[in-house]
Amino acid sequence: MLRVEDEALLRGRGRFLDDLDPVPGAHQAAILRSTHAHARVRRLDVEAARHHPGVTGVLTGAEVQAASRPFPAACDSPIPYYAAAAEVTRFVGEPLAVVVATDRYLAEDALELIEVDYEPLDPVLDPHVATLVTERDFVYGEPDGAFAAAAVTVSGHFRFPAWTGLPMECYAVVADWASGEDRLTAWSNFQGPFTLHSVAAAALQLPGSRLRLITPPHSGGSFGIKSGVFVYVVLLGLASRKLRVPVRWTEDRLEHLAASQAATIRTTDIAGAFAADGELLGVRIDAIDDVGAYVRAPEPATMFRMHSALAGAYRVRNLALRARVVLTNRCPSGLNRGFGGPQHYLPLEGLMALAARRLQIDPLELARRNLVRELPYRTPSGGLYCTGDFAACLDDAERLVRYQDRLRERDRAHAQGRLVGVGLACVVEPSISNMGYVTLVEDEETRARSLPKSGNAEGATLTINPLGGISVQVSTTPQGQGHATVVAQVVADVFGVTPGDVTVVTETDTAQSAWTIASGNYSSRFSGAGVGAVIGAAGAVAEKLRAIAGAQLDADPAEVELRDGQARLRSDPDAAISLRRLAGMAHWNPDGLPTGMDPGLAATVYYSAPEVTPARDNDISASSENGFVVDIAVVEVDRETGRVSVLDYVSVHDAGRLLNPLLAEGQVLGGFAHGFGSAMQERTAYGPGGELLTATLKDYLCPTAADIPDVRTAHRETPSPLTPLGARGLGEGTTMSAPAALHNAVLDALGRDAPVPLPLTPANVWELLR
């Protein structure tokens, strides 16, 4: 089935936030941003800007801090985080003031009239000397004993650099503060509402019912990055409250690159203990997450999201993790596609590649010897791998890439002086995140003093109008994934109609929509939790229709089937009533309904994902489901330039039942493009003084269609017993696997015994060839 969303989008009829005028008379905002990574603000003079023609007013960082509280986060931080800086600025691009005017041009002009006197301070960019926010140690099994018994130990130092999501549409907010009611309504292209609604409400000192967030029908991508727009909801909300006008702001690309958010930088020292036959006996991980200038919620989620899969797809039971989170003078980090996964699998899969060289065992064979084989499988740190066949996926990838042929081609190329390499990555892809995994940042005693956190729940509402029209409202806030297409499919199946008969509403309104603290678009949760709520609502209304039809046909409702737009008896298809007539009965003639039945046809249902419970000691099932991905990359490195060319790339997935194979393929290829960019080209870079070096798309190199190689894919569909339709998420797997597979292929091509630094740009690789 083709996507139902594309007709409007391809004809330029999408309704993005900048296309909408939700509140009349909105004034336009421009934001003054710090030009220093770390400085004391000795003076901020906004008087000339205030009196500039067309200017409505100015909100300063000092006023922001006086009118709001610091943003709450999952752990305490020595540096409070507000929507704007006052006395000290801590990253390039940090807001210092907001100018509001009758149009954006005048607001931008007025910004230039603001005078700022900075006292530069030394920036901190090295995570090893940065401010420590939290440190936790986790031990599973007997890692010391495993290393003592090992025939071979292998270690490596890995650094995953910052990179961003670069959605086509940047942040946008329209804020309207009703001062008489002390209530804020904000329209934004947020991917929530989930937990960050509560974070924003707390910062504004508002009860949750007085912060109303509304998302537009369309959003031009996110990849996690738009979770950070909540900061600007607060900032623009405070501007609207002070100036008593609705305020509108649309971020430009320069602002986005400097100050939206980026993926977390992780530095990892990893060591593995191996038996002589290649069995992985133990793993030690020392990871430092650089979350930038502040702990921005939901950080430190990146550190703990993969906690259940610390050993990835391997059977090793002896694990040790030292987890540290630090602050530096960079833009605060946050969600980015696969968050935590790319940072985790680069060192883990890199370790396996280094071990294969050291042990002189083929990497694919080394993986095969260590893969989890009997599922369900409980990981040492508490995760549940429910179903699947990891080894079979590896076999599929081996056949698809013609692995032995590729190895022979590599060896022939090396004999000719060419640098060809083959790289492997085996990753477990979590989906439907447990809302409680971030509580691992706290020790058990501290955690016990607060409300237990767990689960992942979603709501959906389905209605049938008096003419038989079916409408579904979801709170999964899609940004291009095709949620409306899948919802139309599954609802059509339940009611025996065509997908075109189903209208799907994707706008979310926290004052009207059925949502929970977990609602939103992240962690590949739609196919499980989102569809679970839709199936529940559709099933409830369908059951009511069968009961009405059974009464009319003098039959047991269990004998009624919904098919071809009718309710009819299985034993006698000629005994049928159209859905339109049944809907009319429910709306127009409540007196004729079965005894005790309420009028109308509507249901709001919440679905709660299974197998996600609160953290216990140091164990947690951090996600309800886990898929599996095997990637194999074949590359060639040019000796003269260091350029890496991808000769072949295969990716095999087991994401359970594919609800729409076309959409699934798009998610796999999109995830690969994201991971390919982080591996090969993209990075958010800072100079020694904390200055942003990648401030434009001339400097921040995002791969284009011409840069991205073809990917050959295959799927194993092992249905999940945990989700209503047997589906697992697959939107992030290749973002996690691609950097590791490409790194390992270049490692193989160069014959190195040490990790290769990312990104694999010609300059970086050429340095290794000198």
Buried (B, 14 or more C-beta within 10 A) or exposed (E): BEBBBEEEBEEEEBEBBBEBEBBEEBBBBBBBBBBBBBBEBEEBEBEEBBEBEBBBBBBBBBBBBEBBEBBBBBBEBEEEBBBBBBEBBBBBBBBBBBBBBBEBEBBBBBBEBBEBEBEEBEBBBEBEEBBEBBEBEBBBBBBBEBBEEBEBBBEBBBBBBBBBBBBEBBBBBBBBBEEEEEBBBBBBBBBBBBBBBBBBBBBBEBEBEBBBBBBBBBBBBBBBBBBBBBBBBBBBBBBBBBBEBBBBBBBEBBBBBBBBBBBBBBBBBBBBBBBEEBBBBBBBBBBBBBBBBBBBBBBBBBBBBBBBBBBBBBBBBBBBBBBBBBBBBBBBBBBBBBBBBBBBBBBBBBBBBBBBBBBEBBBBEBBBBBBBEEBEBEBBBBBBBBBBBBBBBBBBBBEBBBBEEBBEBBEEBBEEEBBBBBBBBBBBBBBBBBBBBBBBBBEEEEBEEEEEBBBBBBBBBBBBBBEBBBBBBBBBBBBBBBBBBBBBBBBBBBBBBEBEBBBBBBBBBBEEBBBBBBBBBBBBBBBBBBBBBBBBBBBBBBEBBBBBBBBBBEBEBEBBBBBEBBBBBEEEEEBBBBBBBBBBBBBEEEEEBEEEBEEBBBBBBBBBBBBBBBBEEBBBBBBBBBBBBBBBBBBBBBEEEBBBEBBBBBBBBBBBBBBBEEBBBBBBBBBBBBBBBBBBBBBBBBEEBBBBEBBEEEEBBEBEEEBBBEBEBBBBBBEBEBBBBBBBBBBBBBBBBBBBBBBBBBBBBBEBEEBBBBBBBBEBBBEBEE
